[in-house]
């Protein structure tokens, strides 16, 4: 006679096959940097295969050695270092201005009635406007100097940082705000101790998107009124049909942008660690 109670047998954990274990161990040893290098090598191999087919004109699809030779020439002429330095300076200034203003405006639109009812609708209307479309206006206002370039980059950074920061601040759980008030926290204390820490992951995400946007816009900003910068070098290579230089500068721009993204992520990690630990 059997009872009606089912006996649950403990689940037997099947170990992964030896191949999967070796692959996982190799991935850990390789690390993020190794995977990045492996991805670049794979991209270069695919590009080489495409060029080797001979179906595309060599002038427009140079080989990897030709692209590297063009980069070596730029470095030997002292142009590459100056271009990277100029672009980094412009991107950093524009990013800093746009990010700081965006976070301040986000606090205003998310925590005050005036900002929520008066300023937020205006920003919602202007946010979809492509920043590239504002380049002629920036040149008209500030000329071809550094100010117009800084304005274009700052505006492009402002939009994603403001959207993410505003969303994070307004998403603060109401229970947290009530608890802060019950403990006697004032408005400034609540903002500093509760709201901003709670919104930190969203603000950090906005900063990373803003940093990427700064390098997207640096190409447009440097096409006029400058004689140095990665964007300027890309524009010149396009004018003279130098595909090898153009592709090399695009790769350099991507690498520099990726490094800056890592730096922004590392800088914001201490204030967003609690969010990762919760999950």
C-alpha positions in Angstrom: 0.0 0.0 0.0 1.4 3.3 -1.1 0.7 6.7 0.5 -0.6 9.7 -1.5 2.5 11.7 -0.6 4.9 12.1 -3.5 8.5 11.7 -2.6 10.7 14.3 -4.3 14.0 12.9 -5.4 16.9 15.3 -5.3 17.8 16.6 -8.7 21.0 15.3 -10.1 23.2 18.1 -11.4 24.7 17.0 -14.7 28.2 18.5 -15.1 28.8 20.3 -18.4 30.8 18.4 -21.0 34.5 18.7 -21.0 34.5 20.9 -24.1 32.2 23.4 -22.5 34.3 23.5 -19.4 37.4 24.2 -21.4 35.7 26.9 -23.3 34.4 28.6 -20.2 37.9 28.4 -18.6 39.4 29.9 -21.7 36.8 32.7 -21.7 37.7 33.6 -18.1 41.4 33.7 -18.9 40.9 35.7 -22.1 39.0 38.5 -20.4 37.2 41.5 -21.9 40.4 42.9 -23.5 41.2 39.6 -25.1 37.7 39.2 -26.6 37.9 42.7 -28.0 41.2 41.9 -29.7 39.8 38.7 -30.9 36.8 40.5 -32.4 39.0 43.0 -34.1 41.1 40.2 -35.6 38.0 38.5 -36.8 36.7 41.7 -38.4 40.1 42.1 -40.1 39.9 38.5 -41.4 36.4 39.0 -42.8 37.5 42.3 -44.5 40.5 40.5 -46.0 38.3 37.8 -47.4 36.0 40.4 -49.0 39.0 42.2 -50.5 40.5 38.9 -51.7 37.4 38.2 -53.8 38.3 41.0 -56.1 34.7 42.0 -56.6 35.2 45.5 -55.3 37.6 48.2 -56.5 40.8 48.2 -54.6 40.8 52.0 -54.3 37.6 51.9 -52.3 38.3 48.6 -50.5 41.9 48.6 -49.5 43.5 45.6 -47.8 44.3 45.5 -44.1 48.1 46.0 -44.7 47.3 49.1 -46.8 45.1 50.5 -44.1 47.8 49.9 -41.5 50.4 51.5 -43.8 48.2 54.6 -44.1 47.9 54.8 -40.3 51.7 54.5 -40.0 52.1 57.4 -42.4 49.8 59.5 -40.4 51.7 58.7 -37.2 55.1 59.3 -38.8 53.9 62.7 -40.1 52.8 63.6 -36.6 49.2 64.1 -37.7 47.6 61.2 -35.8 48.7 62.3 -32.3 47.6 65.9 -32.9 44.2 64.7 -34.3 43.5 62.4 -31.4 44.5 65.2 -28.9 42.3 67.8 -30.6 39.3 65.5 -30.8 39.6 64.3 -27.2 39.8 67.9 -26.0 36.7 69.0 -27.9 34.7 65.9 -26.9 35.7 66.2 -23.3 34.7 69.9 -23.1 31.4 69.3 -24.9 30.6 66.2 -22.8 31.3 67.9 -19.5 29.1 71.0 -20.3 26.3 68.9 -21.7 26.3 66.3 -19.0 26.4 68.7 -16.1 23.6 70.9 -17.5 21.5 67.8 -18.3 21.7 66.4 -14.7 20.8 69.8 -13.2 17.9 70.3 -15.6 16.7 66.7 -14.9 16.6 67.4 -11.2 14.6 70.5 -11.9 12.1 68.9 -14.3 11.6 65.8 -12.1 11.3 67.4 -8.7 9.6 70.8 -9.3 6.1 71.7 -10.6 7.5 74.5 -12.7 10.0 72.2 -14.4 7.6 69.4 -14.9 4.8 71.6 -16.3 6.7 74.3 -18.1 10.2 73.1 -19.1 9.7 69.4 -19.6 7.1 69.7 -22.5 9.5 72.1 -24.3 12.4 69.6 -24.0 10.2 66.8 -25.2 9.4 68.7 -28.3 13.1 69.6 -29.1 14.6 66.3 -28.1 13.8 64.4 -31.3 15.5 67.2 -33.5 18.7 65.7 -34.8 21.7 67.5 -33.3 23.4 67.4 -36.7 20.6 69.7 -38.0 21.7 72.3 -35.5 25.2 72.6 -36.9 24.3 75.4 -39.4 22.6 77.3 -36.6 25.6 76.9 -34.3 27.9 78.2 -37.0 25.6 81.1 -37.6 25.6 82.0 -33.9 29.3 81.3 -33.0 31.1 81.2 -36.3 33.6 78.4 -37.3 35.6 78.5 -34.1 35.7 76.2 -31.1 32.5 77.6 -29.5 30.2 76.2 -32.3 31.9 72.8 -32.0 31.4 72.7 -28.3 27.8 73.8 -28.6 27.0 71.0 -31.1 28.6 68.3 -28.9 27.1 69.6 -25.7 23.6 69.6 -27.2 24.1 66.1 -28.5 25.2 64.9 -25.0 22.5 66.8 -23.2 19.5 64.9 -24.7 20.4 61.3 -23.7 21.8 62.3 -20.3 18.7 64.4 -19.5 16.2 61.7 -20.6 17.9 59.0 -18.6 18.5 61.1 -15.5 14.9 62.5 -15.5 13.5 58.9 -15.9 15.7 57.7 -13.0 14.7 60.5 -10.7 10.9 60.3 -11.3 11.1 56.5 -10.8 12.2 56.8 -7.2 9.8 54.6 -5.1 7.3 56.7 -3.2 7.9 54.6 -0.1 11.5 55.8 0.0 10.3 59.4 -0.1 7.8 58.8 2.6 10.3 57.1 4.8 12.7 60.0 4.3 10.1 62.5 5.3 9.1 60.5 8.4 12.7 60.5 9.5 12.8 64.3 9.3 14.8 64.7 6.1 14.4 67.9 4.3 14.1 68.4 0.6 17.8 68.7 -0.1 18.7 65.8 2.2 16.1 63.6 0.4 17.5 64.6 -2.9 21.1 63.9 -1.9 20.6 60.8 0.2 17.6 59.1 -1.5 16.7 60.4 -4.9 20.1 60.7 -6.6 21.5 57.4 -5.2 18.4 55.7 -6.4 18.7 57.3 -9.9 22.4 56.7 -10.1 22.2 53.7 -12.5 20.0 55.6 -14.9 22.3 58.7 -14.7 25.3 56.5 -15.3 23.6 54.9 -18.4 22.8 58.3 -19.7 26.4 59.4 -19.3 27.7 56.4 -21.2 25.3 57.1 -24.1 26.3 60.8 -23.9 29.9 59.9 -24.2 29.3 57.8 -27.3 27.2 60.6 -28.8 30.1 63.1 -28.2 32.3 60.9 -30.5 29.5 60.6 -33.1 29.2 64.4 -33.3 32.9 65.1 -33.2 33.1 64.0 -36.9 30.4 66.5 -37.9 31.8 69.3 -35.7 35.3 69.0 -37.1 34.3 69.1 -40.8 34.4 72.8 -40.9 36.6 75.5 -39.5 39.5 73.3 -38.2 42.8 71.9 -39.3 43.1 69.1 -36.8 41.0 66.3 -35.4 39.9 62.8 -36.3 36.7 64.2 -37.9 38.7 66.7 -40.0 41.0 63.9 -41.1 38.1 61.7 -42.1 36.6 64.6 -44.1 39.9 65.2 -45.9 40.3 61.6 -46.7 36.8 61.5 -48.2 37.6 64.6 -50.3 40.7 63.1 -51.8 39.3 59.5 -52.1 41.8 58.1 -49.6 39.8 55.1 -48.4 42.8 53.6 -46.5 43.2 56.8 -44.4 39.4 57.1 -43.9 38.9 53.6 -42.7 42.0 53.8 -40.4 40.6 57.0 -38.8 37.2 55.4 -38.3 38.8 52.5 -36.5 40.9 54.9 -34.4 37.7 56.9 -33.5 36.0 53.7 -32.5 38.9 52.6 -30.3 39.2 56.0 -28.6 35.4 56.1 -28.0 35.5 52.6 -26.5 38.3 53.5 -24.2 36.4 56.6 -23.0 33.3 54.5 -22.5 35.3 52.2 -20.2 36.6 55.2 -18.3 33.1 56.6 -17.8 31.9 53.1 -16.7 34.8 52.8 -14.2 34.1 56.3 -12.9 30.4 55.6 -12.3 30.8 52.1 -10.9 31.4 53.1 -7.3 28.0 54.8 -7.1 26.1 52.1 -9.0 27.6 49.0 -7.3 24.6 48.7 -5.0 22.3 48.3 -7.9 24.3 45.4 -9.3 24.5 43.8 -5.9 20.7 43.9 -5.6 20.3 41.9 -8.8 
